[in-house]
Amino acid sequence: MDEKVILVDTNDTVIGEALRSKAHAESLLHRIVAIYLTRSTGEILVQERMSGKFDHSAAGHMNPGETQLAAAQRELCEELGVCGNDVSLIEIGNAISGGTEREKFYHMAKVYEYAGEPKELQLQEVKSVHWEQPLDVWQKMKDDPEWKMYTGGFRSTLELFLKHKKLI
């Protein structure tokens, strides 16, 4: 399904809409949301995508007319079964990723944190999940110069997350 996505400039100002396929093919900057599930131990939930690459706990494109918070809550519910109005997300900030030779997709990610456990994985999209210390993930990303293990979006938002947590 080729849905419309929200196009933005580098200040996250909405400038229009386009089909996702066009936005990806032409590296047009568009909005996504990314959520980090966390535990009191400091661990983050890492998702293994069906592609075999590791990614945020949950993430996805925003729909036109949808707020960033609503999109984050929807993605968290769809991918990890964490649903309901009582799901309290903490906004961390924005991170831009992509638009390079290595990573064609060009995303403006609104990043959130949620303290909680996954419930039901969306088996069509999520291969597996595991908990890991974020600094360990960060080091593994640095040790993966060919970008074989991690998605580019995860790389850009993890840096923001680590700075927010004052870990780097």
DSSP file (Angstrom, degrees, kcal/mol; ACC not computed):
  #  RESIDUE AA STRUCTURE BP1 BP2  ACC     N-H-->O    O-->H-N    N-H-->O    O-->H-N    TCO  KAPPA ALPHA  PHI   PSI    X-CA   Y-CA   Z-CA
    1    1 A M              0   0    0      0, 0.0     2,-0.9     0, 0.0     0, 0.0   0.000 360.0 360.0 360.0 129.6    0.0    0.0    0.0
    2    2 A D        -     0   0    0     18,-0.1     2,-0.1    17,-0.0    17,-0.0  -0.768 360.0-177.7-105.1  87.6    1.5    3.4   -1.1
    3    3 A E        -     0   0    0     -2,-0.9    17,-2.9    16,-0.1     2,-0.2  -0.335  30.3 -99.9 -82.7 164.7    0.2    5.9    1.5
    4    4 A K  E     -A   19   0A   0     15,-0.3     2,-0.3    16,-0.1    15,-0.3  -0.588  36.7-160.0 -79.9 147.0    0.8    9.6    1.6
    5    5 A V  E     -A   18   0A   0     13,-3.2    13,-1.6    -2,-0.2     2,-0.6  -0.821  23.6-104.3-122.6 165.1    3.5   10.9    3.9
    6    6 A I  E     -A   17   0A   0     56,-0.4    25,-2.2    25,-0.3     2,-0.3  -0.815  30.6-148.0 -96.2 118.0    4.0   14.4    5.3
    7    7 A L  E     +AB  16  30A   0      9,-2.6     8,-2.6    -2,-0.6     9,-1.1  -0.659  23.2 175.1 -84.9 140.0    6.9   16.4    3.6
    8    8 A V  E     -A   14   0A   0     21,-2.0     6,-0.2    -2,-0.3    21,-0.2  -0.898  27.5-120.7-137.0 165.4    8.8   18.8    5.8
    9    9 A D    >   -     0   0    0      4,-1.7     3,-2.2    -2,-0.3     6,-0.0  -0.399  50.6 -85.3 -94.5-176.6   11.8   21.1    5.6
   10   10 A T  T 3  S+     0   0    0      1,-0.3    86,-0.0    -2,-0.1    -1,-0.0   0.594 130.8  58.1 -70.7  -8.4   14.9   20.7    7.9
   11   11 A N  T 3  S-     0   0    0      2,-0.1    -1,-0.3     0, 0.0     3,-0.1   0.296 119.6-111.0 -95.7   7.1   13.1   22.9   10.5
   12   12 A D    <   +     0   0    0     -3,-2.2     2,-0.5     1,-0.3    -2,-0.1   0.759  67.5 150.3  66.5  28.4   10.2   20.3   10.5
   13   13 A T        -     0   0    0      1,-0.0    -4,-1.7     2,-0.0    -1,-0.3  -0.796  52.9-113.1 -88.8 130.3    7.8   22.7    8.9
   14   14 A V  E     +A    8   0A   0     -2,-0.5    -6,-0.3    -6,-0.2     3,-0.1  -0.438  40.4 169.1 -66.2 130.0    5.2   21.0    6.8
   15   15 A I  E     -     0   0A   0     -8,-2.6     2,-0.3     1,-0.3    -7,-0.2   0.393  56.6 -62.4-121.3  -1.9    5.6   21.8    3.1
   16   16 A G  E     -A    7   0A   0     -9,-1.1    -9,-2.6     2,-0.0    -1,-0.3  -0.981  51.5 -81.5 155.1-164.9    3.3   19.2    1.5
   17   17 A E  E     +A    6   0A   0     -2,-0.3     2,-0.3   -11,-0.2   -11,-0.2  -0.936  33.0 172.0-135.1 157.3    2.4   15.6    1.0
   18   18 A A  E     -A    5   0A   0    -13,-1.6   -13,-3.2    -2,-0.3     2,-0.1  -0.973  43.0 -85.4-156.1 161.4    3.6   12.9   -1.4
   19   19 A L  E  >  -A    4   0A   0     -2,-0.3     4,-2.6   -15,-0.3     3,-0.3  -0.484  41.4-121.1 -67.0 144.3    3.2    9.2   -1.9
   20   20 A R  H  > S+     0   0    0    -17,-2.9     4,-2.7     1,-0.2     5,-0.2   0.891 112.5  55.5 -56.2 -41.6    5.7    7.3    0.3
   21   21 A S  H  > S+     0   0    0    -18,-0.2     4,-2.6     1,-0.2    -1,-0.2   0.891 110.1  45.6 -60.2 -40.0    7.2    5.6   -2.8
   22   22 A K  H  > S+     0   0    0     -3,-0.3     4,-2.5     2,-0.2     6,-0.2   0.923 111.7  51.6 -68.6 -44.5    7.9    9.0   -4.4
   23   23 A A  H  <>S+     0   0    0     -4,-2.6     5,-2.6     1,-0.2     4,-0.3   0.907 115.7  42.1 -59.4 -42.1    9.4   10.4   -1.1
   24   24 A H  H ><5S+     0   0    0     -4,-2.7     3,-0.8    -5,-0.2    -2,-0.2   0.922 114.4  49.7 -70.7 -44.3   11.7    7.4   -0.8
   25   25 A A  H 3<5S+     0   0    0     -4,-2.6    -2,-0.2    -5,-0.2    -1,-0.2   0.854 121.0  35.1 -63.7 -35.3   12.6    7.3   -4.5
   26   26 A E  T 3<5S-     0   0    0     -4,-2.5    -1,-0.2    -5,-0.2    -2,-0.2   0.297 107.5-120.2-103.7   8.8   13.5   11.1   -4.6
   27   27 A S  T < 5 +     0   0    0     -3,-0.8     2,-0.4    -4,-0.3    -3,-0.2   0.910  47.5 173.8  51.5  48.9   14.9   11.3   -1.0
   28   28 A L      < -     0   0    0     -5,-2.6    78,-0.4    -6,-0.2     2,-0.3  -0.745  37.9-111.9 -86.7 130.5   12.3   13.9    0.0
   29   29 A L        +     0   0    0     -2,-0.4   -21,-2.0   -21,-0.2     2,-0.3  -0.446  50.5 165.5 -65.5 123.6   12.4   14.7    3.7
   30   30 A H  E     -Bc   7 107A   0     76,-1.8    78,-2.5   -23,-0.3   -23,-0.2  -0.966  35.0 -92.1-143.8 159.1    9.3   13.4    5.4
   31   31 A R  E     + c   0 108A   0    -25,-2.2    31,-1.4    -2,-0.3   -25,-0.3  -0.426  40.4 160.8 -79.3 138.8    8.1   12.7    8.9
   32   32 A I  E     -Dc  61 109A   0     76,-2.3    78,-2.1    29,-0.2     2,-0.4  -0.888  27.6-133.0-135.2 171.5    8.3    9.4   10.9
   33   33 A V  E     -Dc  60 110A   0     27,-2.7    27,-2.1    -2,-0.3     2,-0.4  -0.951  15.0-166.0-124.0 150.1    8.1    8.6   14.6
   34   34 A A  E     -Dc  59 111A   0     76,-2.3    78,-2.7    -2,-0.4     2,-0.4  -1.000   3.1-163.2-137.4 136.1   10.5    6.5   16.6
   35   35 A I  E     -Dc  58 112A   0     23,-3.2    23,-1.6    -2,-0.4    22,-0.8  -0.968   6.6-156.4-125.1 135.0    9.9    5.1   20.0
   36   36 A Y  E     - c   0 113A   0     76,-2.4    78,-2.8    -2,-0.4     2,-0.4  -0.949  10.2-151.5-107.3 117.4   12.4    3.6   22.5
   37   37 A L  E     - c   0 114A   0     -2,-0.6     8,-2.0     8,-0.4     2,-0.3  -0.740  24.3-169.2 -81.2 135.8   11.0    1.2   25.1
   38   38 A T  E     -Ec  44 115A   0     76,-2.4    78,-1.2    -2,-0.4     2,-0.3  -0.885  17.2-150.1-129.0 157.9   13.1    1.4   28.2
   39   39 A R    >   -     0   0    0      4,-1.8     3,-2.1    -2,-0.3    78,-0.0  -0.806  36.5-107.2-117.6 163.2   13.6   -0.5   31.5
   40   40 A S  T 3  S+     0   0    0     -2,-0.3    -1,-0.0     1,-0.3    75,-0.0   0.703 117.8  67.4 -63.5 -19.0   14.7    0.8   34.9
   41   41 A T  T 3  S-     0   0    0      2,-0.1    -1,-0.3     1,-0.0     3,-0.1   0.520 119.7-109.1 -76.8  -5.6   18.0   -1.0   34.3
   42   42 A G  S <  S+     0   0    0     -3,-2.1    -2,-0.1     1,-0.3    -1,-0.0   0.341  73.7 139.3  92.9  -6.5   18.7    1.5   31.4
   43   43 A E        -     0   0    0     90,-0.2    -4,-1.8    91,-0.1     2,-0.3  -0.313  40.6-147.3 -70.9 154.1   18.2   -1.1   28.7
   44   44 A I  E     -EF  38 132A   0     88,-3.0    88,-2.1    -6,-0.2     2,-0.6  -0.906  20.3-114.2-116.7 151.0   16.4   -0.3   25.5
   45   45 A L  E     - F   0 131A   0     -8,-2.0     2,-0.5    -2,-0.3    -8,-0.4  -0.753  30.8-158.6 -83.7 124.2   14.2   -2.7   23.5
   46   46 A V  E     - F   0 130A   0     84,-3.4    84,-2.0    -2,-0.6     2,-0.4  -0.903   5.3-147.3-106.7 130.5   15.9   -3.4   20.1
   47   47 A Q  E     -GF  55 129A   0      8,-1.9     8,-2.6     9,-0.5     2,-0.7  -0.803   3.7-146.2 -98.9 135.2   13.7   -4.7   17.3
   48   48 A E  E     -GF  54 128A   0     80,-3.3    79,-2.6    -2,-0.4    80,-1.3  -0.907  23.8-144.3 -96.9 116.5   14.9   -7.1   14.6
   49   49 A R  E >   - F   0 126A   0      4,-3.0     3,-2.1    -2,-0.7    77,-0.2  -0.239  27.8-103.1 -73.2 166.3   13.1   -6.2   11.4
   50   50 A M  T 3  S+     0   0    0     75,-1.2    -1,-0.1     1,-0.3    76,-0.1   0.764 122.8  65.1 -61.4 -23.8   12.1   -8.8    8.9
   51   51 A S  T 3  S-     0   0    0     74,-0.2    -1,-0.3     2,-0.2     3,-0.1   0.636 117.9-113.7 -71.6 -13.7   15.0   -7.6    6.8
   52   52 A G  S <  S+     0   0    0     -3,-2.1     2,-0.2     1,-0.4    -2,-0.1   0.291  78.3 123.3  95.6  -9.0   17.3   -8.9    9.6
   53   53 A K        -     0   0    0     -5,-0.1    -4,-3.0     1,-0.1    -1,-0.4  -0.564  63.4-117.7 -85.1 151.6   18.5   -5.4   10.5
   54   54 A F  E     +Gh  48 150A   0     95,-3.5    97,-2.2    -6,-0.2     2,-0.2  -0.645  41.4 166.0 -89.5 147.9   18.2   -4.0   14.0
   55   55 A D  E     -G   47   0A   0     -8,-2.6    -8,-1.9    -2,-0.3     4,-0.0  -0.816  39.3 -54.5-148.5 178.7   16.0   -0.9   14.6
   56   56 A H        -     0   0    0     -2,-0.2    -9,-0.5   -10,-0.2    -1,-0.3   0.004  61.2 -99.0 -51.7 168.1   14.2    1.2   17.2
   57   57 A S  S    S-     0   0    0    -22,-0.8     2,-0.3     1,-0.3   -21,-0.2   0.931 104.3 -12.4 -58.2 -45.9   11.8   -0.5   19.5
   58   58 A A  E    S+D   35   0A   0    -23,-1.6   -23,-3.2   -13,-0.1     2,-0.3  -0.978  75.7 159.2-153.1 149.7    9.0    0.8   17.2
   59   59 A A  E     +D   34   0A   0     -2,-0.3     2,-0.3   -25,-0.2   -25,-0.2  -0.982   2.6 148.4-165.0 160.9    8.8    3.3   14.4
   60   60 A G  E     -D   33   0A   0    -27,-2.1   -27,-2.7    -2,-0.3     2,-0.1  -0.963  43.4 -70.0 176.4 171.6    6.8    4.3   11.3
   61   61 A H  E     -D   32   0A   0     -2,-0.3     2,-0.3   -29,-0.2   -29,-0.2  -0.425  44.8-121.1 -76.0 149.8    5.6    6.9    9.0
   62   62 A M        -     0   0    0    -31,-1.4   -56,-0.4    -2,-0.1     6,-0.1  -0.656  20.9-130.7 -87.7 148.6    3.0    9.5   10.0
   63   63 A N    >   -     0   0    0     -2,-0.3     3,-2.2     4,-0.2   -58,-0.1  -0.765  34.3 -94.1 -94.2 144.3   -0.3    9.8    8.1
   64   64 A P  T 3  S+     0   0    0      0, 0.0     3,-0.1     0, 0.0    -1,-0.1  -0.326 115.0  23.2 -54.3 137.6   -1.5   13.2    6.9
   65   65 A G  T 3  S+     0   0    0      1,-0.3     2,-0.4    -3,-0.0    -3,-0.0   0.357  99.5 115.5  85.8  -5.5   -3.8   14.7    9.5
   66   66 A E    <   -     0   0    0     -3,-2.2    -1,-0.3     4,-0.0     2,-0.1  -0.790  64.3-127.6 -99.3 137.6   -2.2   12.7   12.3
   67   67 A T     >  -     0   0    0     -2,-0.4     4,-2.3     1,-0.1    -4,-0.2  -0.407  23.8-115.5 -75.2 161.0   -0.3   14.3   15.2
   68   68 A Q  H  > S+     0   0    0      2,-0.2     4,-2.4     1,-0.2     5,-0.2   0.906 117.4  50.6 -63.4 -41.0    3.2   13.0   15.9
   69   69 A L  H  > S+     0   0    0      2,-0.2     4,-2.5     1,-0.2    -1,-0.2   0.922 110.5  48.7 -63.4 -44.1    2.1   11.8   19.3
   70   70 A A  H  > S+     0   0    0      1,-0.2     4,-2.4     2,-0.2    -1,-0.2   0.893 111.2  50.7 -63.2 -39.0   -0.9    9.9   17.8
   71   71 A A  H  X S+     0   0    0     -4,-2.3     4,-2.7     2,-0.2    -1,-0.2   0.908 110.3  49.4 -64.6 -41.5    1.4    8.3   15.2
   72   72 A A  H  X S+     0   0    0     -4,-2.4     4,-2.3     2,-0.2    -2,-0.2   0.921 112.0  47.8 -64.3 -43.3    3.8    7.2   17.9
   73   73 A Q  H  X S+     0   0    0     -4,-2.5     4,-1.9     2,-0.2    -2,-0.2   0.900 112.5  49.9 -64.1 -40.0    1.0    5.7   19.9
   74   74 A R  H  X S+     0   0    0     -4,-2.4     4,-3.2     2,-0.2    -2,-0.2   0.939 112.0  46.8 -63.4 -47.8   -0.4    3.9   16.8
   75   75 A E  H  X S+     0   0    0     -4,-2.7     4,-2.8     1,-0.2     5,-0.4   0.894 110.9  52.0 -63.6 -40.1    3.0    2.5   15.9
   76   76 A L  H  X S+     0   0    0     -4,-2.3     4,-1.6    -5,-0.2     6,-1.6   0.896 114.6  43.4 -62.2 -40.1    3.6    1.3   19.4
   77   77 A C  H  X S+     0   0    0     -4,-1.9     4,-1.4     4,-0.2    -2,-0.2   0.930 116.7  46.0 -70.4 -46.7    0.3   -0.4   19.4
   78   78 A E  H  < S+     0   0    0     -4,-3.2    -2,-0.2     1,-0.2    -3,-0.2   0.919 123.0  31.7 -64.1 -45.3    0.6   -1.9   15.9
   79   79 A E  H  < S+     0   0    0     -4,-2.8    43,-2.1    -5,-0.2    -3,-0.2   0.851 136.2  18.0 -86.0 -35.7    4.2   -3.2   16.3
   80   80 A L  H  < S-     0   0    0     -4,-1.6    39,-3.2    -5,-0.4    40,-1.0   0.388  95.0-117.3-122.6   2.4    4.5   -4.2   19.9
   81   81 A G     <  +     0   0    0     -4,-1.4     2,-1.0    38,-0.3    -4,-0.2   0.673  65.2 141.3  70.7  16.3    0.9   -4.4   21.2
   82   82 A V        +     0   0    0     -6,-1.6     2,-0.3    38,-0.1    -1,-0.2  -0.807  30.6 159.4 -93.1 101.3    1.3   -1.6   23.7
   83   83 A C        +     0   0    0     -2,-1.0     3,-0.1    -6,-0.1     2,-0.1  -0.807   7.3  72.6-126.6 158.9   -2.1    0.1   23.3
   84   84 A G  S >  S-     0   0    0     -2,-0.3     3,-1.3     1,-0.1    -7,-0.0  -0.274  75.8 -86.4 122.1 158.9   -4.4    2.4   25.2
   85   85 A N  T 3  S+     0   0    0      1,-0.3    -1,-0.1    -2,-0.1   -12,-0.0   0.660 118.0  66.3 -70.7 -16.4   -4.9    6.0   26.2
   86   86 A D  T 3   +     0   0    0     -3,-0.1     2,-0.9     2,-0.1    -1,-0.3   0.397  68.9 114.7 -87.5   3.9   -2.8    5.4   29.4
   87   87 A V    <   -     0   0    0     -3,-1.3     2,-0.7    27,-0.0    -3,-0.1  -0.664  56.2-158.4 -76.1 108.5    0.4    4.9   27.3
   88   88 A S        -     0   0    0     -2,-0.9    27,-0.4    27,-0.1     2,-0.4  -0.815   7.8-167.3 -98.5 115.4    2.5    7.8   28.4
   89   89 A L        -     0   0    0     -2,-0.7     2,-0.5    25,-0.1    25,-0.2  -0.817  12.5-144.5-104.0 141.3    5.2    8.8   26.0
   90   90 A I  E     -I  113   0A   0     23,-2.8    23,-2.3    -2,-0.4     2,-0.4  -0.915  19.8-132.1-102.9 124.5    8.1   11.2   26.7
   91   91 A E  E     +I  112   0A   0     -2,-0.5    21,-0.2    21,-0.2    19,-0.0  -0.620  26.3 176.5 -78.0 130.2    9.1   13.4   23.8
   92   92 A I  E     -     0   0A   0     19,-3.3     2,-0.3    -2,-0.4    20,-0.2   0.806  44.2-102.9-100.4 -41.3   12.9   13.4   23.3
   93   93 A G  E     -I  111   0A   0     18,-1.3    18,-3.4     2,-0.0    -1,-0.3  -0.965  41.6 -49.7 148.8-164.9   13.3   15.5   20.1
   94   94 A N  E     -I  110   0A   0     -2,-0.3     2,-0.3    16,-0.2    16,-0.2  -0.824  37.1-176.6-111.2 147.1   13.9   15.4   16.4
   95   95 A A  E     -I  109   0A   0     14,-2.0    14,-3.2    -2,-0.3     2,-0.4  -0.994  15.1-145.6-140.6 136.5   16.6   13.6   14.4
   96   96 A I  E     +I  108   0A   0     -2,-0.3     2,-0.3    12,-0.2    12,-0.2  -0.848  24.0 173.6-101.0 136.0   17.2   13.7   10.7
   97   97 A S  E     +I  107   0A   0     10,-2.5    10,-2.4    -2,-0.4    56,-0.1  -0.971  34.8  13.2-137.7 156.4   18.5   10.6    8.9
   98   98 A G  E     +I  106   0A   0     -2,-0.3     8,-0.3     8,-0.2     6,-0.2  -0.341  45.0 126.2  89.0-161.9   19.1    9.5    5.4
   99   99 A G        +     0   0    0      4,-0.9     5,-0.2     6,-0.8     2,-0.2   0.718  61.7 114.6  73.6  22.2   19.3   11.3    2.1
  100  100 A T  S    S-     0   0    0      3,-2.6    -1,-0.3     5,-0.3   -73,-0.0  -0.684  84.2-103.7-117.1 171.7   22.8    9.8    1.4
  101  101 A E  S    S+     0   0    0     -2,-0.2     3,-0.3     1,-0.2    -1,-0.1   0.875 124.4  44.3 -59.6 -37.5   24.2    7.4   -1.1
  102  102 A R  S    S+     0   0    0      1,-0.3     2,-0.5     2,-0.1    -1,-0.2   0.857 125.7  29.7 -77.1 -37.2   24.2    4.7    1.6
  103  103 A E        -     0   0    0      1,-0.1    -3,-2.6    49,-0.1    -4,-0.9  -0.880  65.5-178.6-129.0  98.5   20.7    5.5    3.0
  104  104 A K        +     0   0    0     -2,-0.5    -1,-0.1    -3,-0.3    -5,-0.1   0.864  57.5  90.0 -67.3 -39.5   18.4    6.9    0.3
  105  105 A F        -     0   0    0     -7,-0.1    -6,-0.8    -6,-0.1     2,-0.6  -0.366  65.4-153.6 -65.7 139.7   15.3    7.4    2.5
  106  106 A Y  E     + I   0  98A   0    -78,-0.4   -76,-1.8    -8,-0.3     2,-0.4  -0.924  20.8 178.5-122.1 102.7   15.3   10.9    4.1
  107  107 A H  E     -cI  30  97A   0    -10,-2.4   -10,-2.5    -2,-0.6     2,-0.6  -0.840  31.3-155.0-117.0 142.6   13.4   11.0    7.4
  108  108 A M  E     -cI  31  96A   0    -78,-2.5   -76,-2.3    -2,-0.4     2,-0.5  -0.957  31.2-160.7-105.9 107.3   12.6   13.6   10.1
  109  109 A A  E     -cI  32  95A   0    -14,-3.2   -14,-2.0    -2,-0.6     2,-0.6  -0.799  17.2-153.9 -98.9 126.5   12.0   11.5   13.1
  110  110 A K  E     -cI  33  94A   0    -78,-2.1   -76,-2.3    -2,-0.5     2,-0.4  -0.891  27.5-148.9 -89.8 122.1   10.2   12.7   16.2
  111  111 A V  E     +cI  34  93A   0    -18,-3.4   -19,-3.3    -2,-0.6   -18,-1.3  -0.799  19.4 178.5-106.1 134.8   11.7   10.5   18.9
  112  112 A Y  E     -cI  35  91A   0    -78,-2.7   -76,-2.4    -2,-0.4     2,-0.4  -0.866  17.5-142.7-128.2 160.7    9.8    9.3   22.1
  113  113 A E  E     -cI  36  90A   0    -23,-2.3   -23,-2.8    -2,-0.3     2,-0.4  -0.966  12.7-174.3-123.2 143.4   10.5    7.1   25.1
  114  114 A Y  E     -c   37   0A   0    -78,-2.8   -76,-2.4    -2,-0.4     2,-0.9  -0.982  19.0-143.3-137.6 125.3    8.2    4.7   26.8
  115  115 A A  E     +c   38   0A   0    -27,-0.4     2,-0.3    -2,-0.4   -76,-0.2  -0.774  63.0  78.9 -87.7 105.7    9.0    2.9   30.0
  116  116 A G  S    S-     0   0    0    -78,-1.2    -2,-0.1    -2,-0.9   -34,-0.0  -0.987  73.3 -83.7 174.5 179.7    7.4   -0.5   29.6
  117  117 A E        -     0   0    0     -2,-0.3     2,-0.1   -80,-0.1   -79,-0.0  -0.768  40.1-109.2-107.8 149.7    7.4   -4.0   28.1
  118  118 A P        -     0   0    0      0, 0.0   -37,-0.2     0, 0.0     3,-0.1  -0.403  29.6-173.1 -70.3 156.8    6.2   -5.2   24.7
  119  119 A K        +     0   0    0    -39,-3.2     2,-0.5     1,-0.2   -38,-0.3   0.726  62.6   6.9-115.3 -69.7    3.1   -7.2   24.6
  120  120 A E        -     0   0    0    -40,-1.0    -1,-0.2   -43,-0.1     2,-0.2  -0.967  69.9-139.2-126.7 118.0    2.2   -8.7   21.2
  121  121 A L        -     0   0    0     -2,-0.5     2,-1.1   -41,-0.2   -41,-0.2  -0.480  18.6-122.2 -75.8 141.0    4.6   -8.5   18.3
  122  122 A Q    >>  -     0   0    0    -43,-2.1     4,-3.3    -2,-0.2     3,-1.7  -0.736  26.2-160.3 -80.0 102.9    3.3   -7.8   14.8
  123  123 A L  T 34 S+     0   0    0     -2,-1.1    -1,-0.2     1,-0.3   -44,-0.0   0.658  82.7  62.1 -67.8 -17.4    4.7  -10.9   13.1
  124  124 A Q  T 34 S+     0   0    0      1,-0.1    -1,-0.3    -3,-0.0     3,-0.1   0.699 123.7  17.4 -77.1 -18.3    4.5   -9.5    9.6
  125  125 A E  T <4 S+     0   0    0     -3,-1.7   -75,-1.2     1,-0.2     2,-0.6   0.686 115.9  64.6-122.7 -34.0    7.0   -6.7   10.5
  126  126 A V  E  <  -F   49   0A   0     -4,-3.3   -77,-0.2   -77,-0.2    -1,-0.2  -0.867  48.1-178.9-105.3 116.6    8.8   -7.6   13.7
  127  127 A K  E     -     0   0A   0    -79,-2.6     2,-0.3    -2,-0.6   -78,-0.2   0.914  67.8 -35.8 -77.8 -44.8   11.1  -10.7   13.5
  128  128 A S  E     -F   48   0A   0    -80,-1.3   -80,-3.3     2,-0.0    -1,-0.3  -0.968  52.0-140.2-164.9 171.5   12.2  -10.5   17.2
  129  129 A V  E     +F   47   0A   0     -2,-0.3     2,-0.3   -82,-0.2   -82,-0.2  -0.973  16.7 175.7-139.0 155.1   13.0   -8.2   20.0
  130  130 A H  E     -F   46   0A   0    -84,-2.0   -84,-3.4    -2,-0.3     2,-0.3  -0.982  29.3-113.7-154.0 158.7   15.7   -8.1   22.7
  131  131 A W  E     +F   45   0A   0     -2,-0.3     2,-0.3   -86,-0.2   -86,-0.2  -0.748  39.5 164.1 -95.5 141.6   16.8   -5.8   25.5
  132  132 A E  E     -F   44   0A   0    -88,-2.1   -88,-3.0    -2,-0.3    -2,-0.0  -0.994  43.9 -98.6-154.3 151.3   20.3   -4.3   25.4
  133  133 A Q    >>  -     0   0    0     -2,-0.3     4,-1.8   -90,-0.2     3,-0.6  -0.569  34.7-133.2 -69.4 132.1   22.2   -1.5   27.0
  134  134 A P  H 3> S+     0   0    0      0, 0.0     4,-2.5     0, 0.0    -1,-0.1   0.837 104.3  54.5 -61.7 -34.0   22.2    1.6   24.7
  135  135 A L  H 3> S+     0   0    0      2,-0.2     4,-2.1     1,-0.2     5,-0.1   0.845 106.4  52.9 -68.4 -31.0   25.9    2.3   24.9
  136  136 A D  H <> S+     0   0    0     -3,-0.6     4,-2.2     2,-0.2    -1,-0.2   0.907 110.4  47.3 -65.9 -41.5   26.6   -1.4   23.9
  137  137 A V  H  X S+     0   0    0     -4,-1.8     4,-2.4     2,-0.2    -2,-0.2   0.927 109.8  53.6 -63.2 -44.9   24.4   -0.8   20.8
  138  138 A W  H  X S+     0   0    0     -4,-2.5     4,-1.9     1,-0.2    -2,-0.2   0.897 109.6  47.7 -57.5 -43.4   26.1    2.4   20.1
  139  139 A Q  H  X S+     0   0    0     -4,-2.1     4,-1.8     1,-0.2    -1,-0.2   0.910 110.0  51.9 -65.9 -41.7   29.5    0.7   20.1
  140  140 A K  H  < S+     0   0    0     -4,-2.2    -2,-0.2     1,-0.2    -1,-0.2   0.873 107.4  53.5 -62.6 -36.0   28.3   -2.1   17.9
  141  141 A M  H >< S+     0   0    0     -4,-2.4     3,-1.5     1,-0.2    -1,-0.2   0.919 107.9  49.9 -63.1 -42.7   27.0    0.5   15.4
  142  142 A K  H 3< S+     0   0    0     -4,-1.9    -1,-0.2     1,-0.3    -2,-0.2   0.834 108.5  53.4 -63.8 -32.0   30.5    2.1   15.4
  143  143 A D  T 3< S+     0   0    0     -4,-1.8    -1,-0.3     1,-0.2    -2,-0.2   0.364  98.3  70.4 -83.2   5.4   31.9   -1.4   14.7
  144  144 A D    X   +     0   0    0     -3,-1.5     3,-2.1     1,-0.1    -1,-0.2  -0.565  53.5 159.9-120.9  64.4   29.6   -1.9   11.7
  145  145 A P  T 3  S+     0   0    0      0, 0.0    -1,-0.1     0, 0.0    -2,-0.1   0.725  73.9  58.6 -64.1 -20.6   31.0    0.6    9.1
  146  146 A E  T 3  S-     0   0    0     -3,-0.1    -2,-0.0     1,-0.0    -3,-0.0   0.478 105.9-128.1 -86.2  -1.5   29.2   -1.3    6.3
  147  147 A W    <   +     0   0    0     -3,-2.1     5,-0.1    -6,-0.2    -6,-0.0   0.869  64.2 137.3  59.3  40.1   25.8   -0.7    7.9
  148  148 A K        +     0   0    0      1,-0.1    -1,-0.1    -4,-0.1     3,-0.0   0.771  68.9  37.3 -86.1 -27.3   24.9   -4.3    7.7
  149  149 A M  S    S+     0   0    0     -5,-0.1   -95,-3.5   -96,-0.1     2,-0.3   0.780 112.9  45.5 -97.8 -28.8   23.4   -4.8   11.2
  150  150 A Y  B    S-h   54   0A   0    -97,-0.3   -95,-0.2    -6,-0.2     2,-0.1  -0.874  75.3-116.0-125.5 148.5   21.5   -1.5   11.9
  151  151 A T     >  -     0   0    0    -97,-2.2     4,-1.6    -2,-0.3     3,-0.1  -0.478  27.9-123.2 -74.6 151.9   19.1    0.7   10.1
  152  152 A G  H  > S+     0   0    0      1,-0.2     4,-2.0     2,-0.2     5,-0.2   0.872 111.2  56.3 -63.2 -38.0   20.3    4.3    9.4
  153  153 A G  H  > S+     0   0    0      1,-0.2     4,-2.3     2,-0.2     5,-0.2   0.888 104.7  52.4 -62.2 -38.9   17.3    5.8   11.2
  154  154 A F  H  > S+     0   0    0      1,-0.2     4,-2.4  -100,-0.2    -1,-0.2   0.901 106.9  54.2 -62.7 -41.4   18.2    3.9   14.3
  155  155 A R  H  X S+     0   0    0     -4,-1.6     4,-1.3     1,-0.2    -2,-0.2   0.929 111.3  43.7 -58.8 -46.7   21.8    5.2   14.1
  156  156 A S  H  X S+     0   0    0     -4,-2.0     4,-1.2     1,-0.2    -2,-0.2   0.890 117.2  43.8 -71.1 -38.9   20.6    8.9   14.0
  157  157 A T  H  X S+     0   0    0     -4,-2.3     4,-2.7     1,-0.2    -1,-0.2   0.818 106.4  60.9 -77.9 -28.9   18.0    8.6   16.7
  158  158 A L  H  X S+     0   0    0     -4,-2.4     4,-2.9    -5,-0.2     5,-0.2   0.898 102.1  53.1 -64.2 -38.3   20.1    6.6   19.1
  159  159 A E  H  X S+     0   0    0     -4,-1.3     4,-2.1    -5,-0.2    -1,-0.2   0.934 110.7  46.8 -60.8 -44.9   22.6    9.4   19.2
  160  160 A L  H  X S+     0   0    0     -4,-1.2     4,-2.5     2,-0.2    -2,-0.2   0.921 112.7  50.2 -60.7 -44.9   19.8   11.8   20.2
  161  161 A F  H  X S+     0   0    0     -4,-2.7     4,-2.1     1,-0.2    -2,-0.2   0.919 110.2  49.6 -59.8 -46.0   18.6    9.3   22.8
  162  162 A L  H  <>S+     0   0    0     -4,-2.9     5,-3.2     1,-0.2     6,-0.8   0.876 111.8  48.1 -63.6 -38.7   22.0    8.9   24.3
  163  163 A K  H ><5S+     0   0    0     -4,-2.1     3,-1.2     3,-0.2    -1,-0.2   0.906 109.6  53.1 -67.7 -40.9   22.5   12.7   24.5
  164  164 A H  H 3<5S+     0   0    0     -4,-2.5    -2,-0.2     1,-0.3    -1,-0.2   0.886 112.1  45.1 -59.7 -39.2   19.1   13.0   26.1
  165  165 A K  T 3<5S-     0   0    0     -4,-2.1    -1,-0.3    -5,-0.2    -2,-0.2   0.436 113.4-122.1 -83.9  -0.4   20.1   10.4   28.7
  166  166 A K  T < 5S+     0   0    0     -3,-1.2    -3,-0.2    -4,-0.2    -2,-0.1   0.854  75.0 128.3  60.0  38.1   23.4   12.2   29.2
  167  167 A L      <       0   0    0     -5,-3.2    -4,-0.2    -6,-0.1    -5,-0.1   0.637 360.0 360.0 -95.3 -19.1   25.3    9.0   28.2
  168  168 A I              0   0    0     -6,-0.8    -5,-0.2    -9,-0.1    -6,-0.1   0.283 360.0 360.0-136.7 360.0   27.4   10.7   25.6
